Amino acid sequence: MRHQSPSEPGQIRPAAPLASGSAPSNAPSIDSATLDLLARWGREDATTDPEQIRAAERDIADFKKAMNGTRVFSGEPLLYP
């Protein structure tokens, strides 16, 4: 049998499967207050003003162009084809 030196990691074993239908006790719960706040902000920020909509679309197009530009420069595939 081979002995481990202090710098070698121990063997990794697969985790035991969870019983069906059970979740870990530390699983996050749904934060409905945060979801409600995000929905309210979405309603508050909604607009039908054509100029604001065009400005937002230009911002998104500029963002996508910048993100793709760095990827082209590095030889990576485009994020926004």
C-alpha positions in Angstrom: 0.0 0.0 0.0 1.3 3.4 -1.0 1.5 6.2 1.7 0.3 9.7 0.9 2.8 12.5 1.4 1.4 15.6 3.1 1.3 17.5 -0.2 -0.9 15.0 -2.0 -4.7 15.4 -2.0 -6.8 12.6 -0.5 -8.9 10.4 -2.6 -12.2 11.9 -3.8 -15.3 9.8 -3.3 -18.7 10.4 -5.0 -21.3 12.0 -2.8 -24.1 9.9 -1.4 -27.3 10.4 -3.4 -30.1 12.3 -1.7 -33.3 10.4 -0.9 -35.8 11.1 -3.6 -38.1 14.0 -2.9 -35.8 15.5 -0.2 -33.8 18.7 -0.5 -30.8 19.6 1.6 -31.8 21.6 4.7 -29.6 24.5 3.5 -31.3 24.9 0.1 -32.2 28.5 -0.5 -35.9 29.4 -0.3 -37.6 31.6 -2.9 -37.2 35.3 -1.9 -40.6 36.6 -3.0 -39.9 40.1 -1.5 -36.9 40.4 -3.9 -38.9 39.1 -6.9 -41.7 41.6 -6.1 -39.2 44.4 -5.9 -37.7 43.5 -9.2 -41.1 43.3 -10.8 -42.1 46.7 -9.4 -38.8 48.2 -10.7 -39.6 46.7 -14.1 -43.0 48.3 -14.2 -41.6 51.7 -13.0 -38.9 51.7 -15.7 -41.3 50.6 -18.5 -41.7 53.3 -21.2 -43.6 53.8 -24.4 -41.5 56.9 -25.3 -40.1 56.1 -28.8 -36.9 58.1 -28.2 -36.2 56.3 -24.9 -36.8 53.0 -26.6 -34.4 53.9 -29.5 -31.7 55.1 -27.0 -32.0 51.8 -25.1 -31.7 49.8 -28.3 -28.6 51.8 -29.3 -27.1 51.1 -25.8 -27.7 47.4 -26.2 -26.2 47.4 -29.8 -23.1 49.3 -28.6 -22.7 46.8 -25.7 -23.0 43.8 -28.0 -20.5 45.4 -30.5 -18.0 46.0 -27.7 -18.4 42.5 -26.3 -17.9 40.9 -29.7 -15.0 43.2 -30.5 -12.9 41.9 -27.7 -13.7 38.3 -28.6 -12.8 38.9 -32.3 -9.5 40.4 -31.1 -8.7 37.4 -28.9 -9.9 34.8 -31.5 -12.9 33.6 -29.5 -16.3 32.9 -30.9 -18.8 35.8 -30.9 -21.3 36.1 -28.0 -23.8 38.0 -30.1 -23.7 36.8 -33.7 
